[in-house]
Amino acid sequence: MTSTDRKPVRVGVFGLLGSGNLGNDGSLEALLGYLRAAHPEAAVDALCGGPEAVTARFRIPATRLHWNRAEYRTASRAGAIAAKGLGKLVDAVRTAVWVRRHDVVIVPGMGVLEATLPLRPWGFPYALFLLCAAGRLFGTRVALVSVGAATIGSRPTRALVRWSARLAAYRSYRDAPSREAMRSMGVDTARDEVYPDLAFSLPTPPPGTPDGPPGPVCVGVMAFHGGNDDRARAEEIHRRYLDGTTRFVRALVEDGRQVRLLMGDDVDRPVAAAILDAVNSPLLTAAAPASLADLMRETAAADTVVATRYHNLICALMVGTPTLALSYAAKTEALMARMGLDEYCHPAREVDADRLLEQFRALEKQSPELQRTLAERNLAARRELEQQFSALTAALFPAAGHAHSHDRTHSHDRTHAHDHTHDRAPREAP
Protein backbone atom coordinates (compact mmCIF):
# COMPACT_ATOMS: atom_id res chain seq x y z
CA MET A 1 0.00 0.00 0.00
CA THR A 2 1.43 3.40 -0.96
CA SER A 3 1.47 6.39 1.37
CA THR A 4 -1.36 7.97 -0.62
CA ASP A 5 -3.50 4.84 -0.10
CA ARG A 6 -3.16 4.87 3.68
CA LYS A 7 -6.03 6.11 5.75
CA PRO A 8 -5.17 9.35 7.56
CA VAL A 9 -4.09 8.92 11.16
CA ARG A 10 -7.01 9.82 13.43
CA VAL A 11 -5.73 12.12 16.19
CA GLY A 12 -7.84 13.32 19.11
CA VAL A 13 -6.89 16.13 21.46
CA PHE A 14 -8.30 16.20 24.98
CA GLY A 15 -8.53 18.69 27.81
CA LEU A 16 -10.20 21.76 29.30
CA LEU A 17 -9.75 23.60 26.02
CA GLY A 18 -11.89 26.49 24.80
CA SER A 19 -13.07 27.17 28.35
CA GLY A 20 -11.57 30.63 28.80
CA ASN A 21 -8.05 29.72 29.99
CA LEU A 22 -5.42 31.24 27.68
CA GLY A 23 -2.68 28.84 28.77
CA ASN A 24 -4.69 25.73 27.94
CA ASP A 25 -5.62 27.09 24.52
CA GLY A 26 -2.01 28.09 23.91
CA SER A 27 -0.93 24.50 24.54
CA LEU A 28 -3.48 23.33 21.96
CA GLU A 29 -2.25 25.94 19.48
CA ALA A 30 1.33 24.71 19.91
CA LEU A 31 0.32 21.08 19.43
CA LEU A 32 -1.72 21.86 16.31
CA GLY A 33 1.26 23.75 14.90
CA TYR A 34 3.37 20.60 15.31
CA LEU A 35 0.69 18.31 13.82
CA ARG A 36 0.05 20.54 10.82
CA ALA A 37 3.77 20.83 10.08
CA ALA A 38 4.89 17.25 10.77
CA HIS A 39 1.67 15.28 10.09
CA PRO A 40 -0.50 17.31 7.71
CA GLU A 41 -2.35 14.15 6.70
CA ALA A 42 -3.71 13.60 10.22
CA ALA A 43 -7.44 13.99 10.84
CA VAL A 44 -7.70 15.95 14.09
CA ASP A 45 -10.65 16.58 16.38
CA ALA A 46 -11.14 17.40 20.08
CA LEU A 47 -13.01 16.28 23.19
CA CYS A 48 -12.92 19.43 25.28
CA GLY A 49 -14.57 21.87 27.66
CA GLY A 50 -15.59 24.51 25.09
CA PRO A 51 -16.15 22.79 21.73
CA GLU A 52 -17.76 25.81 20.03
CA ALA A 53 -14.79 28.04 20.88
CA VAL A 54 -12.25 25.40 19.80
CA THR A 55 -13.97 24.83 16.44
CA ALA A 56 -14.33 28.56 15.78
CA ARG A 57 -10.72 29.39 16.59
CA PHE A 58 -8.76 26.31 15.56
CA ARG A 59 -10.99 24.98 12.74
CA ILE A 60 -11.22 21.41 14.01
CA PRO A 61 -14.36 19.42 14.93
CA ALA A 62 -14.94 19.28 18.67
CA THR A 63 -17.19 17.41 21.11
CA ARG A 64 -18.24 18.52 24.59
CA LEU A 65 -16.20 16.85 27.34
CA HIS A 66 -19.13 16.39 29.74
CA TRP A 67 -22.68 15.30 28.97
CA ASN A 68 -23.91 17.32 31.97
CA ARG A 69 -23.52 21.00 31.06
CA ALA A 70 -23.64 21.92 34.76
CA GLU A 71 -20.67 19.68 35.58
CA TYR A 72 -18.61 22.42 37.22
CA ARG A 73 -21.46 24.08 39.12
CA THR A 74 -22.10 23.17 42.75
CA ALA A 75 -25.06 20.80 42.99
CA SER A 76 -27.33 21.22 46.02
CA ARG A 77 -30.77 20.11 44.85
CA ALA A 78 -31.63 16.44 44.48
CA GLY A 79 -32.25 16.80 40.75
CA ALA A 80 -28.87 18.45 40.14
CA ILE A 81 -27.08 15.79 42.21
CA ALA A 82 -28.84 13.02 40.30
CA ALA A 83 -27.92 14.66 36.98
CA LYS A 84 -24.26 14.75 38.03
CA GLY A 85 -24.33 11.08 38.99
CA LEU A 86 -25.99 10.11 35.71
CA GLY A 87 -23.50 12.28 33.86
CA LYS A 88 -20.59 10.25 35.23
CA LEU A 89 -22.08 7.07 33.75
CA VAL A 90 -22.94 8.71 30.44
CA ASP A 91 -19.45 10.25 30.19
CA ALA A 92 -17.83 6.83 30.65
CA VAL A 93 -19.68 5.58 27.55
CA ARG A 94 -19.21 8.81 25.56
CA THR A 95 -15.47 8.90 26.29
CA ALA A 96 -15.00 5.24 25.36
CA VAL A 97 -16.86 5.70 22.05
CA TRP A 98 -14.81 8.80 21.23
CA VAL A 99 -11.46 7.22 22.12
CA ARG A 100 -12.21 4.10 20.07
CA ARG A 101 -12.56 6.21 16.91
CA HIS A 102 -8.93 7.37 17.16
CA ASP A 103 -5.46 5.95 16.57
CA VAL A 104 -3.85 8.49 18.90
CA VAL A 105 -5.14 10.84 21.61
CA ILE A 106 -2.93 13.66 22.87
CA VAL A 107 -3.35 15.68 26.06
CA PRO A 108 -1.36 18.84 25.21
CA GLY A 109 0.42 20.42 28.17
CA MET A 110 -1.70 21.95 30.96
CA GLY A 111 -1.51 21.01 34.64
CA VAL A 112 -3.58 17.86 34.17
CA LEU A 113 -1.71 15.88 36.86
CA GLU A 114 -1.77 18.51 39.58
CA ALA A 115 -4.15 20.05 42.10
CA THR A 116 -2.36 23.32 42.77
CA LEU A 117 -5.75 25.02 42.28
CA PRO A 118 -9.05 23.78 43.77
CA LEU A 119 -10.08 20.52 42.11
CA ARG A 120 -12.73 17.87 42.76
CA PRO A 121 -11.78 14.23 42.03
CA TRP A 122 -14.96 13.51 40.06
CA GLY A 123 -14.40 16.45 37.73
CA PHE A 124 -11.43 16.55 35.41
CA PRO A 125 -9.35 13.82 37.19
CA TYR A 126 -12.19 11.36 36.60
CA ALA A 127 -12.49 12.47 32.96
CA LEU A 128 -8.75 11.98 32.42
CA PHE A 129 -8.91 8.52 34.00
CA LEU A 130 -11.78 7.53 31.67
CA LEU A 131 -9.69 8.69 28.71
CA CYS A 132 -6.55 6.74 29.65
CA ALA A 133 -8.48 3.61 30.65
CA ALA A 134 -10.39 3.64 27.35
CA GLY A 135 -7.12 4.09 25.47
CA ARG A 136 -5.63 1.04 27.13
CA LEU A 137 -8.85 -0.97 26.57
CA PHE A 138 -9.14 -0.20 22.86
CA GLY A 139 -5.45 0.02 21.96
CA THR A 140 -5.55 3.77 21.27
CA ARG A 141 -2.23 5.39 22.17
CA VAL A 142 -2.81 8.15 24.76
CA ALA A 143 0.00 10.66 25.22
CA LEU A 144 0.40 13.15 28.08
CA VAL A 145 2.72 15.71 26.47
CA SER A 146 4.73 18.27 28.48
CA VAL A 147 2.11 18.16 31.23
CA GLY A 148 2.34 19.62 34.72
CA ALA A 149 2.09 17.49 37.85
CA ALA A 150 2.26 18.02 41.60
CA THR A 151 1.98 15.82 44.66
CA ILE A 152 -1.70 15.53 45.59
CA GLY A 153 -2.98 15.18 49.15
CA SER A 154 -6.55 14.05 48.43
CA ARG A 155 -6.58 10.24 48.20
CA PRO A 156 -9.34 9.92 45.55
CA THR A 157 -7.76 12.58 43.33
CA ARG A 158 -4.28 11.11 43.80
CA ALA A 159 -5.51 7.61 42.87
CA LEU A 160 -7.25 8.82 39.70
CA VAL A 161 -4.22 10.87 38.61
CA ARG A 162 -1.80 8.02 39.36
CA TRP A 163 -3.80 5.47 37.35
CA SER A 164 -4.27 7.91 34.48
CA ALA A 165 -0.51 8.34 34.21
CA ARG A 166 0.12 4.60 34.48
CA LEU A 167 -2.36 3.82 31.70
CA ALA A 168 -0.99 6.43 29.27
CA ALA A 169 1.19 5.16 26.43
CA TYR A 170 3.51 8.18 26.52
CA ARG A 171 4.36 10.73 29.19
CA SER A 172 6.52 13.82 29.27
CA TYR A 173 6.57 16.67 31.78
CA ARG A 174 7.12 20.40 31.54
CA ASP A 175 9.57 20.47 34.47
CA ALA A 176 11.57 18.16 36.71
CA PRO A 177 9.40 18.73 39.82
CA SER A 178 6.42 17.37 37.86
CA ARG A 179 8.26 14.15 37.07
CA GLU A 180 9.42 13.85 40.68
CA ALA A 181 5.85 14.40 41.93
CA MET A 182 4.57 11.51 39.81
CA ARG A 183 7.43 9.30 41.00
CA SER A 184 6.55 10.12 44.62
CA MET A 185 2.93 9.13 43.93
CA GLY A 186 3.90 5.68 42.72
CA VAL A 187 4.38 6.06 38.96
CA ASP A 188 7.48 4.57 37.33
CA THR A 189 9.04 7.66 35.74
CA ALA A 190 12.49 6.18 35.04
CA ARG A 191 12.12 6.65 31.29
CA ASP A 192 9.77 9.62 31.22
CA GLU A 193 11.05 12.82 29.62
CA VAL A 194 11.22 16.46 30.74
CA TYR A 195 10.82 19.21 28.14
CA PRO A 196 9.80 22.89 28.29
CA ASP A 197 6.17 23.94 28.24
CA LEU A 198 4.66 23.58 24.76
CA ALA A 199 3.97 27.32 24.62
CA PHE A 200 7.70 27.94 24.07
CA SER A 201 7.26 26.65 20.51
CA LEU A 202 4.77 29.39 19.59
CA PRO A 203 5.86 32.33 17.41
CA THR A 204 6.70 35.53 19.27
CA PRO A 205 6.04 39.14 18.17
CA PRO A 206 8.96 41.23 16.95
CA PRO A 207 10.79 43.10 19.74
CA GLY A 208 9.95 46.73 20.31
CA THR A 209 12.32 49.57 19.56
CA PRO A 210 14.72 50.24 22.44
CA ASP A 211 14.63 54.00 21.70
CA GLY A 212 10.82 54.19 21.86
CA PRO A 213 8.82 55.71 24.70
CA PRO A 214 8.87 53.93 28.07
CA GLY A 215 6.47 51.03 28.31
CA PRO A 216 4.07 50.22 31.11
CA VAL A 217 4.54 47.81 33.96
CA CYS A 218 2.29 44.83 33.19
CA VAL A 219 0.77 43.20 36.28
CA GLY A 220 -0.83 39.84 35.55
CA VAL A 221 -3.63 39.22 38.04
CA MET A 222 -5.36 36.00 39.04
CA ALA A 223 -8.45 34.88 40.94
CA PHE A 224 -6.13 33.19 43.41
CA HIS A 225 -7.63 31.38 46.41
CA GLY A 226 -4.84 28.94 47.22
CA GLY A 227 -4.64 25.28 46.27
CA ASN A 228 -6.73 22.18 46.70
CA ASP A 229 -5.64 21.77 50.33
CA ASP A 230 -6.41 25.41 51.20
CA ARG A 231 -10.19 25.35 50.88
CA ALA A 232 -10.73 26.27 54.55
CA ARG A 233 -8.51 29.37 54.14
CA ALA A 234 -9.47 30.22 50.56
CA GLU A 235 -11.09 33.60 51.27
CA GLU A 236 -8.31 34.69 53.62
CA ILE A 237 -5.66 33.76 51.04
CA HIS A 238 -7.54 35.60 48.31
CA ARG A 239 -7.93 38.73 50.46
CA ARG A 240 -4.21 38.83 51.25
CA TYR A 241 -3.32 38.34 47.60
CA LEU A 242 -5.70 41.05 46.44
CA ASP A 243 -4.74 43.53 49.18
CA GLY A 244 -1.00 43.07 48.63
CA THR A 245 -1.28 43.30 44.85
CA THR A 246 -3.48 46.42 45.11
CA ARG A 247 -0.97 48.13 47.43
CA PHE A 248 1.85 47.29 45.01
CA VAL A 249 -0.06 48.68 42.01
CA ARG A 250 -0.98 51.83 43.96
CA ALA A 251 2.69 52.43 44.85
CA LEU A 252 3.71 52.16 41.19
CA VAL A 253 1.01 54.59 40.11
CA GLU A 254 2.00 57.05 42.87
CA ASP A 255 5.55 56.92 41.41
CA GLY A 256 4.07 58.02 38.07
CA ARG A 257 4.37 54.61 36.40
CA GLN A 258 1.83 53.42 33.85
CA VAL A 259 0.41 50.07 34.94
CA ARG A 260 -1.47 47.59 32.73
CA LEU A 261 -3.43 44.81 34.42
CA LEU A 262 -3.53 41.57 32.43
CA MET A 263 -5.96 38.68 32.81
CA GLY A 264 -5.26 35.09 31.76
CA ASP A 265 -8.67 33.54 32.41
CA ASP A 266 -12.26 34.76 32.41
CA VAL A 267 -12.44 34.26 36.20
CA ASP A 268 -9.75 36.94 36.69
CA ARG A 269 -12.03 39.82 35.66
CA PRO A 270 -13.36 40.56 39.18
CA VAL A 271 -9.80 40.83 40.50
CA ALA A 272 -8.86 43.36 37.84
CA ALA A 273 -12.09 45.29 38.47
CA ALA A 274 -11.41 45.43 42.23
CA ILE A 275 -7.90 46.85 41.70
CA LEU A 276 -9.16 49.40 39.15
CA ASP A 277 -11.80 50.58 41.63
CA ALA A 278 -9.37 50.75 44.54
CA VAL A 279 -6.59 52.65 42.74
CA ASN A 280 -8.76 54.80 40.42
CA SER A 281 -6.05 56.47 38.31
CA PRO A 282 -5.74 57.31 34.59
CA LEU A 283 -2.30 55.67 34.75
CA LEU A 284 -3.95 52.31 35.44
CA THR A 285 -5.61 50.33 32.63
CA ALA A 286 -6.59 46.70 32.11
CA ALA A 287 -6.67 44.24 29.22
CA ALA A 288 -8.25 40.84 28.69
CA PRO A 289 -6.14 39.28 25.91
CA ALA A 290 -7.97 36.73 23.75
CA SER A 291 -4.94 34.53 23.08
CA LEU A 292 -1.34 33.93 24.07
CA ALA A 293 -0.33 35.92 20.99
CA ASP A 294 -2.26 38.92 22.34
CA LEU A 295 -0.71 38.36 25.77
CA MET A 296 2.77 38.27 24.26
CA ARG A 297 2.15 41.54 22.43
CA GLU A 298 1.11 43.15 25.72
CA THR A 299 4.16 41.88 27.62
CA ALA A 300 6.52 42.70 24.73
CA ALA A 301 5.40 46.34 24.96
CA ALA A 302 6.08 46.44 28.71
CA ASP A 303 9.27 47.49 30.46
CA THR A 304 8.72 44.95 33.24
CA VAL A 305 6.14 42.28 34.12
CA VAL A 306 4.87 41.10 37.51
CA ALA A 307 2.49 38.16 37.17
CA THR A 308 0.87 35.21 38.90
CA ARG A 309 -0.67 32.96 36.25
CA TYR A 310 1.80 30.45 34.85
CA HIS A 311 1.18 31.26 31.19
CA ASN A 312 1.25 34.99 31.80
CA LEU A 313 4.77 34.39 33.06
CA ILE A 314 5.66 32.23 30.07
CA CYS A 315 4.49 34.88 27.62
CA ALA A 316 6.52 37.59 29.34
CA LEU A 317 9.62 35.40 29.47
CA MET A 318 9.26 34.28 25.85
CA VAL A 319 9.36 37.88 24.58
CA GLY A 320 12.37 38.64 26.77
CA THR A 321 10.74 41.07 29.20
CA PRO A 322 12.27 41.04 32.73
CA THR A 323 9.68 39.35 34.90
CA LEU A 324 8.88 38.92 38.59
CA ALA A 325 6.66 35.99 39.58
CA LEU A 326 4.02 35.89 42.29
CA SER A 327 4.52 32.21 42.92
CA TYR A 328 1.85 29.77 44.11
CA ALA A 329 3.35 26.39 43.12
CA ALA A 330 6.60 24.56 42.41
CA LYS A 331 5.96 24.92 38.68
CA THR A 332 6.54 28.67 38.97
CA GLU A 333 9.87 28.26 40.75
CA ALA A 334 10.93 25.65 38.18
CA LEU A 335 10.01 27.93 35.28
CA MET A 336 11.80 30.94 36.73
CA ALA A 337 14.90 28.85 37.50
CA ARG A 338 14.92 27.47 33.94
CA MET A 339 14.90 31.04 32.62
CA GLY A 340 17.57 32.31 35.04
CA LEU A 341 15.24 34.45 37.17
CA ASP A 342 14.83 32.22 40.23
CA GLU A 343 15.69 35.04 42.66
CA TYR A 344 12.72 37.05 41.36
CA CYS A 345 9.92 35.02 42.96
CA HIS A 346 7.51 36.30 45.61
CA PRO A 347 4.91 34.17 47.45
CA ALA A 348 1.37 34.70 46.13
CA ARG A 349 -0.09 33.52 49.43
CA GLU A 350 1.68 36.28 51.39
CA VAL A 351 2.06 39.30 49.08
CA ASP A 352 4.13 41.87 50.98
CA ALA A 353 3.87 45.06 48.91
CA ASP A 354 7.00 46.64 50.41
CA ARG A 355 9.15 43.58 49.82
CA LEU A 356 7.65 43.17 46.34
CA LEU A 357 8.62 46.75 45.50
CA GLU A 358 12.20 46.05 46.61
CA GLN A 359 12.38 43.00 44.36
CA PHE A 360 10.79 44.94 41.51
CA ARG A 361 13.38 47.72 41.71
CA ALA A 362 16.21 45.20 41.85
CA LEU A 363 14.75 43.50 38.77
CA GLU A 364 14.66 46.76 36.83
CA LYS A 365 18.29 47.54 37.70
CA GLN A 366 19.32 44.18 36.20
CA SER A 367 17.12 44.57 33.11
CA PRO A 368 19.78 44.58 30.33
CA GLU A 369 21.58 41.56 31.75
CA LEU A 370 18.32 39.66 32.26
CA GLN A 371 17.21 40.34 28.69
CA ARG A 372 20.39 38.69 27.40
CA THR A 373 19.83 35.71 29.69
CA LEU A 374 16.24 35.32 28.51
CA ALA A 375 17.29 35.38 24.85
CA GLU A 376 19.71 32.50 25.48
CA ARG A 377 17.23 30.45 27.54
CA ASN A 378 14.42 30.91 24.99
CA LEU A 379 16.63 29.61 22.20
CA ALA A 380 17.50 26.56 24.30
CA ALA A 381 13.81 25.92 25.09
CA ARG A 382 12.86 25.96 21.40
CA ARG A 383 15.60 23.47 20.59
CA GLU A 384 14.42 21.16 23.36
CA LEU A 385 10.85 21.30 22.07
CA GLU A 386 12.07 20.25 18.64
CA GLN A 387 13.29 17.15 20.47
CA GLN A 388 9.91 16.74 22.15
CA PHE A 389 8.13 16.75 18.81
CA SER A 390 10.62 14.34 17.26
CA ALA A 391 10.16 11.98 20.21
CA LEU A 392 6.39 12.27 19.88
CA THR A 393 6.52 11.36 16.20
CA ALA A 394 8.68 8.33 16.98
CA ALA A 395 6.34 7.19 19.76
CA LEU A 396 2.95 7.86 18.20
CA PHE A 397 3.43 8.01 14.42
CA PRO A 398 6.07 5.36 13.68
CA ALA A 399 4.90 4.78 10.09
CA ALA A 400 4.91 8.50 9.34
CA GLY A 401 8.49 9.33 10.11
CA HIS A 402 10.15 7.16 12.74
CA ALA A 403 13.40 6.99 10.81
CA HIS A 404 14.14 10.69 10.44
CA SER A 405 12.93 11.55 13.95
CA HIS A 406 15.06 8.75 15.35
CA ASP A 407 18.10 10.18 13.60
CA ARG A 408 17.42 13.71 14.84
CA THR A 409 16.80 12.53 18.40
CA HIS A 410 20.04 10.59 18.66
CA SER A 411 22.06 13.32 16.99
CA HIS A 412 20.80 15.75 19.64
CA ASP A 413 21.46 13.26 22.44
CA ARG A 414 25.06 12.81 21.36
CA THR A 415 25.51 16.58 21.36
CA HIS A 416 23.96 16.88 24.83
CA ALA A 417 25.25 13.68 26.39
CA HIS A 418 25.78 15.47 29.69
CA ASP A 419 22.05 16.26 30.02
CA HIS A 420 20.32 13.08 31.13
CA THR A 421 16.88 14.69 31.04
CA HIS A 422 16.50 13.82 27.34
CA ASP A 423 18.57 10.67 26.75
CA ARG A 424 15.83 8.11 27.30
CA ALA A 425 13.74 6.66 24.51
CA PRO A 426 9.95 6.83 24.77
CA ARG A 427 8.24 3.56 25.69
CA GLU A 428 4.87 2.22 26.68
CA ALA A 429 3.98 3.25 30.21
CA PRO A 430 3.54 0.51 32.80
Secondary structure as GFF3:
##gff-version 3
##sequence-region A 1 430
A	DSSP	beta_strand	10	15	.	.	.	ID=ss1
A	DSSP	alpha_helix	22	38	.	.	.	ID=ss2
A	DSSP	beta_strand	43	48	.	.	.	ID=ss3
A	DSSP	alpha_helix	51	58	.	.	.	ID=ss4
A	DSSP	beta_strand	62	64	.	.	.	ID=ss5
A	DSSP	alpha_helix	78	100	.	.	.	ID=ss6
A	DSSP	beta_strand	104	108	.	.	.	ID=ss7
A	DSSP	alpha_helix	124	138	.	.	.	ID=ss8
A	DSSP	beta_strand	141	147	.	.	.	ID=ss9
A	DSSP	alpha_helix	155	167	.	.	.	ID=ss10
A	DSSP	beta_strand	170	173	.	.	.	ID=ss11
A	DSSP	alpha_helix	176	184	.	.	.	ID=ss12
A	DSSP	beta_strand	193	194	.	.	.	ID=ss13
A	DSSP	three_ten_helix	198	201	.	.	.	ID=ss14
A	DSSP	beta_strand	217	220	.	.	.	ID=ss15
A	DSSP	three_ten_helix	228	233	.	.	.	ID=ss16
A	DSSP	alpha_helix	234	254	.	.	.	ID=ss17
A	DSSP	beta_strand	259	262	.	.	.	ID=ss18
A	DSSP	three_ten_helix	266	268	.	.	.	ID=ss19
A	DSSP	alpha_helix	269	279	.	.	.	ID=ss20
A	DSSP	beta_strand	284	287	.	.	.	ID=ss21
A	DSSP	alpha_helix	292	300	.	.	.	ID=ss22
A	DSSP	beta_strand	304	307	.	.	.	ID=ss23
A	DSSP	alpha_helix	310	318	.	.	.	ID=ss24
A	DSSP	beta_strand	323	327	.	.	.	ID=ss25
A	DSSP	alpha_helix	330	338	.	.	.	ID=ss26
A	DSSP	beta_strand	345	347	.	.	.	ID=ss27
A	DSSP	three_ten_helix	348	350	.	.	.	ID=ss28
A	DSSP	alpha_helix	353	365	.	.	.	ID=ss29
A	DSSP	alpha_helix	367	396	.	.	.	ID=ss30
A	DSSP	alpha_helix	398	415	.	.	.	ID=ss31
###
